[in-house]
């Protein structure tokens, strides 16, 4: 049998955890959408390879957005 204090503590802790998770998910989804919209509006210009640098292709902007979001979640 638990006391009223323990029950209230568990309820408030659970509500705080639930609210925090909802807030984090909302912020991350809004950030993802905002980045996608800003990138979609950028002009696309060809990138010339730099002399003396390996021919690795630079990361595309949508890939960078995905990396930012995955980094933020992790």
C-alpha positions as CSV (number, residue, x, y, z in Angstrom):
1,X,0.0,0.0,0.0
2,X,1.5,3.3,-1.1
3,X,1.0,6.6,0.5
4,X,-0.6,9.7,-1.1
5,X,2.8,11.3,-1.4
6,X,4.3,8.4,-3.4
7,X,1.3,8.4,-5.7
8,X,1.4,12.1,-6.3
9,X,5.2,11.9,-6.9
10,X,4.8,9.2,-9.4
11,X,1.9,11.0,-11.2
12,X,3.8,14.3,-11.4
13,X,7.0,12.6,-12.5
14,X,5.1,10.7,-15.2
15,X,3.4,13.8,-16.4
16,X,6.7,15.7,-16.5
17,X,8.3,13.0,-18.5
18,X,5.4,12.8,-20.9
19,X,5.4,16.6,-21.4
20,X,9.1,16.6,-21.9
21,X,9.0,13.9,-24.6
22,X,6.2,15.6,-26.4
23,X,8.1,18.9,-26.4
24,X,11.3,17.4,-27.7
25,X,9.5,15.5,-30.5
26,X,7.6,18.7,-31.5
27,X,10.7,20.8,-31.6
28,X,12.6,18.3,-33.6
29,X,9.8,17.8,-36.2
30,X,9.4,21.6,-36.5
31,X,13.2,22.0,-37.0
32,X,13.2,19.3,-39.7
33,X,10.3,21.0,-41.6
34,X,11.9,24.4,-41.2
35,X,15.3,23.2,-42.6
36,X,13.6,21.4,-45.5
37,X,11.7,24.6,-46.4
38,X,14.8,26.8,-46.3
39,X,16.8,24.3,-48.3
40,X,14.1,24.0,-50.9
41,X,14.3,27.8,-51.5
42,X,18.0,27.9,-52.0
43,X,19.4,28.2,-55.5
44,X,21.3,25.2,-56.8
45,X,24.7,26.0,-58.2
46,X,27.2,23.4,-59.6
47,X,30.3,22.9,-57.4
48,X,33.6,22.6,-59.2
49,X,36.1,20.2,-57.7
50,X,39.0,21.9,-55.9
51,X,42.5,21.3,-57.3
52,X,44.6,18.9,-55.1
53,X,41.5,17.6,-53.2
54,X,40.2,14.1,-53.5
55,X,37.2,13.7,-55.8
56,X,34.8,13.1,-52.9
57,X,31.5,14.6,-53.7
58,X,30.4,17.3,-51.2
59,X,27.3,16.3,-49.2
60,X,24.0,17.5,-50.6
61,X,21.9,19.7,-48.5
62,X,19.0,17.3,-47.8
63,X,21.6,14.8,-46.6
64,X,23.0,17.5,-44.3
65,X,19.5,18.1,-42.9
66,X,19.1,14.4,-42.2
67,X,22.5,14.3,-40.5
68,X,21.6,17.3,-38.3
69,X,18.3,15.8,-37.3
70,X,19.8,12.4,-36.6
71,X,22.6,14.0,-34.5
72,X,20.1,16.0,-32.6
73,X,18.0,12.9,-31.8
74,X,21.1,10.9,-30.8
